[in-house]
Amino acid sequence: MTHDELIRSLETLDLELHSARLVAYYREFGPDVRERFVGLRAYVAVALADARRARVEDLSAALEEHDAELRDRLDEVERWVRDLDDAARTLDIIGDVLTVLSRLVPGVLNGVLP
Amino acid sequence: MVRRAPLHSRAPPPLRHLPYTPAVRTLLLVLAVALGGCATTKANPYATFAAAGASYASSLKEVLDVAERTGIDATSWRLLDNDTLTNTTPESYAELAAIDAQRAEVLQLLRHHADTLSRYFGALSQLAGTTAPGTMAEGLGAIHGAIDTAFTDTKAIGDLLRGNVVFPPAEAVEGTARVIIGKTVSQTLKKELEARAEAIAVEIATHEAILAAVAQTIDHDLAISASVAERVFVLNPLLAEEPVANPTEWVEQRRALLEAERSMGEVRAARAAARALRESFEALTAGAPTKSATSKDAP
């Protein structure tokens, strides 16, 4: 996965998380789920900003090395966000991809995730 | 949890910030006029180019102001949207606000960089005008001093931009600079250009690279703002059981949002302006006409 592909993927996810469809869906749930949804989409925005500011040469090696894992995770997020079969599980999947990103890509989400 | 009033029932923020076309058009117009004259001005093409460089720096600042404002607005829309779903905490506010602060830092560096580049071109123009016999040695010394300072400042800020907030790899930027000093350039200028023209072309290429990333960021920021604003001002009133309270205002809001979306791609023109500046600089140092000039009048 290239730096540009990562940014495009995060932009697509960020936009989807602000779409009328997803907001209307999560608005129907209780405060805990809504709070988690809002928190995770803020992390997506931060991850996007971090990826844009990161040194490309630092990102490239990590992205190349973990290409398959990242692509699988991002595809999974796309599938769960599209289908919206399970509100909590969808948020888990989004959380998983952010955790993978913070672990694999230097500088991404360093400031907000433990 | 305290439920808030629906966002669409609050006073709407002005939408006039969304279109940003005028600044970009100004930038392109200034460059088209100024660069078009570079190689056609026999007297001092460097003076013309220096004026174009200064105008570029000034117009670029307008574009960067728009970029900064667009980013801040997108964060504001995110915060307002979040607030309709859950109460905002100081921590959650700080996380998103930090994105604005980081972006402002990069854009401020780019503004300073444009300033120092402009100073370099201005001093270069003065140097080009010193070929007449009788130029005082101390006058020449001052010009060389101004060139040295402007170049050092430009390089220092350029290194920061390329090293700390690298969008493309630095090598890719450096690979774009292939400057040849032409035979028609005077000896005074030749010495300066042989030493630094390629480095200056790298600095301009840095603008191209960063402006490409800025354009992409603006596109996304506007898409987020438009998505949230469309939901709040256009969709929510339609989905509500009551008819739209003020149809005229609703129609105007919807039009403003859709027009803003159409203009998203235009900021890419700023990158084209930086490319035009670099190509013109390279053509000028080679003593060749710029693309927009006629070959007959080349210096």
Contacts between the chains, C-beta under 8 A, distances in Angstrom:
chain1	res1	chain2	res2	distance
A	7	B	216	7.5
A	11	B	220	5.0
A	11	B	223	8.0
A	14	B	220	7.3
A	14	B	224	6.8
A	15	B	220	7.6
A	15	B	223	5.9
A	15	B	224	6.6
A	15	B	227	6.3
A	18	B	78	7.5
A	18	B	81	6.4
A	18	B	224	5.8
A	18	B	227	5.1
A	18	B	228	5.8
A	19	B	227	6.5
A	20	B	227	7.9
A	20	B	230	8.0
A	20	B	231	4.8
A	20	B	235	5.7
A	23	B	81	7.2
A	23	B	85	7.2
A	23	B	231	6.8
A	26	B	85	6.8
A	27	B	84	8.0
A	27	B	85	6.4
A	31	B	1	4.9
A	31	B	86	6.4
A	34	B	85	4.6
A	34	B	86	4.8
A	35	B	85	7.9
A	35	B	86	4.4
A	37	B	85	6.8
A	38	B	82	4.6
A	38	B	85	5.2
A	38	B	86	4.9
A	38	B	92	7.3
A	39	B	92	6.8
A	41	B	82	7.9
A	42	B	78	7.5
A	42	B	82	7.1
A	42	B	92	6.1
A	42	B	95	5.5
A	42	B	96	5.8
A	43	B	95	7.9
A	45	B	78	6.5
A	45	B	96	6.4
A	45	B	99	6.5
A	46	B	95	5.9
A	46	B	96	7.6
A	46	B	98	7.6
A	46	B	99	6.6
A	48	B	220	7.8
A	49	B	99	4.4
A	49	B	102	6.4
A	49	B	103	7.4
A	52	B	167	7.6
A	52	B	213	6.5
A	52	B	217	6.5
A	53	B	102	6.3
A	53	B	106	7.4
A	53	B	165	5.6
A	55	B	166	4.9
A	56	B	166	5.6
A	56	B	167	6.8
A	56	B	168	6.3
A	56	B	169	5.3
A	57	B	166	7.3
A	57	B	169	5.3
A	111	B	98	7.2
A	112	B	95	5.8
